[in-house]
Amino acid sequence: MSGDFPAHQTALLLVDLQNDFIHPDGAYARGGLRNAEIAALPARLAPLAHHMRAQGSMILATLFTLPPGRDGEPIISPHLKSLRPFLKKGDFAPGSWGQAIIEDLNPVDAAIEKIAYSAFYMTRLEWMLRKCGITHLVVGGIVTNGGVASTVRDAHVRDIEVIVLKDGCAAFTPSVHEAALEGLKPVAKIADIQSIMSEARC
């Protein structure tokens, strides 16, 4: 990595790149929500993860999770249920295939379960970053305007430096993706995967 982002103090954070979101057999595909830009992310990000790992950076993944409540039915917030009425028992369940990160991105050093947009909300992410001496994040994943944006803003208020990968994130439309990136410029650096891979060779 560059001098501004020293490798041993940097983690690649892969946001919500899970089977139930992306895989053709996952919950979102079953619900009719498939997107080519989102589906392309694992193949784009895997070489970067390899390079950063070789340089001594950590590779972390967030896993959106629907924990079971009464009778094993998933606890789904009302706003999500209205947006994604197809979600059902077993989707994004803890320890399930659907909750797991897409195989192309394995292995990761740690997976952080989350229940909301931000990976910092009621999770162990901040504790882990502090304990491991991580002060810088390179962020890719989905969706740019949701989990990515919320996590990046929460990192900023915790004085964690962030690079957002403009070609390592995606939303359901290009216009929403671009607007989200523009909105993150005051709190993060925006870069592409190739530039980070070039720095990681230094």
N, C-alpha and C positions, 0 to 999 in steps of 0.2 A: 504494500500500500504506500501512499504518499506520506510525506512527513506530517501533513496535517491529520492523517488518519493512520497512525502506526498500527501495524498488523496485529500485534498481541493485545492491543486495546480496542480492537474493532471486531464486531460481529456482523455477519450477514443475517438479516432477519427476513425469513420467508413467511409472508402473511397469508394464511388460509388457503394454501395450495393443496387442497385435500381431494380425496376421491369423490366424496359426495358433491363437491362443487364442480369438478372438472372432468372426471372419468366418464366415458360414454355409458357406463352402467350405474353411475351415481345418482343421487337424489335430484339434482338440478336437471340433469339430462332427462330423467324420467318425467319431470315436471315441464319439459319443453323449453328449458332455459339452457341453450348451448350457444357458445360464442367463440368464434375462431381466434380472436386475439387472446382471450383468456386461456384457451386450450393450448396456445403456442408458448405460453410462459415457461413451463417446466423445461422444455428443450433449450430455451434461451438462457435460463438461469443455471442449469446444471454445470456448464463449463466454468462459469464464474465461481460457483460454490467449490469446485475442484481447485481452482487457482487460489482462492482465498484460504482454503484449508491448508494447502501446501505452504503458504506463507505464514501460517500460525494463527489465523483468525478463527473465531468460533463460527459455527453454522447453527442457527436457531430457527425453529419453526413454530408458528402459532397454529393452534388447532381450534377452530370454532367448534363448540360443543353444545349439544342439547341434552342436559342431564335428565335422567328419569325422575319423575315425581310420583304422585299417587298412582297406584296400579301400574307403574312402569311407563306411564304416558310421558312423553317428553315435555319439559317445561319450555314453552315457546312464548316469547313476549308478544303482546297483542299486535304491535306494529309489524313484527315479522310474520305473524300468522296471517295478517291481512295481505301482505305483499306476496307471501309464498304459501298459499293454502294447501299445496300438495305435500308439504312436510308431514311425515307420519312417524309412528313409533319405530325406533331403530335407526332413523336418520341422524347422523352426526353423534351417535351414542358413544359414550366413553369406551375406549378400547376396541371399537368396531372398525371394520375395513373402511367404511365410509368416512369416519373421522380421521383416518390416517393420512399422512402426507403422500402425495403422488410418488410412486416408487422411483421415478427417474431422479428425484431429489435426495434420496437416501444415500449415505447415512447423514443424520444430523446429530449435533452434540447434545441437544436438549429440545424437547417439545413442550410448549406452554399451552395448556388448555385455557380457552377464554370463552366468555359467555356474552360479550358485547362487542361493539365495534373496536374499541381500543384494547390493545394487548396489555395495557397497564392496569385496566380496571379489574380490581379484585383478583389479581393473579400474582404469581411469584416472579414475574419478569424483572421488575426493578431490583428485587433482592438478589436475583441471580447475576444481573449485570454488575451490581456493586461488588458482590463477593468474588466475581471473576475478573475484576479490574477492567471491565468494558466501559469505555467512555464515548465510543463512536459506533454508530450503526449505519450500515448500508441496507436499504429497505427495498424489497420487491414483493409483489403479490397482488392480491385482490381484496376488494375493488378499490381503485384509486381514490374514489370519493367517499369510501366507507371505512373499512378496516385500516387501509393504508393511511389515509389522511388523519384519522383519529389517533392512531398510534404515533404518527410523526409529530403531531401537535403536543401530545402528552410527553413525548421524549424531549421536545424543546423546552417545556416548562420545568423539566428535571435537569436542565443543563447538559443534555446528551446531544452531541453533534450528530447530524443526520445527512446522509446522501440518499436521495430518492432516485431510483432507476427509472427513467422515463420510458424505456423500452423493456423494463422488467416488471412493469405494473400494467394493469388494464382495467377498464370499466366496461359496462355493457354497450356504451356508444363511444366513438372517438371524441365527440364534442365534450361529453362529460369528463372523460379522461383528461383532455387538454385543460379544461376549466379547473379541475382539481389540482393539476400540476401548477398552474398559474397561481392558484390560491396558496400553495405551499411555499412559494419562493421566499416569502419573508422569514420563514422558520427553518428552511432546509436548503441544501445545495441540490440542484437538479443535474443529473449526469446520465450518460448512457453506459451500457454494460461494457462495451469495448474500451472506453476510457478507463474504467476501473480495472479491467483485466490488464491493460497496458501498465498502469501504475503498480499493479500487484506483481509484475515481473521484475520490478526494480530491486 
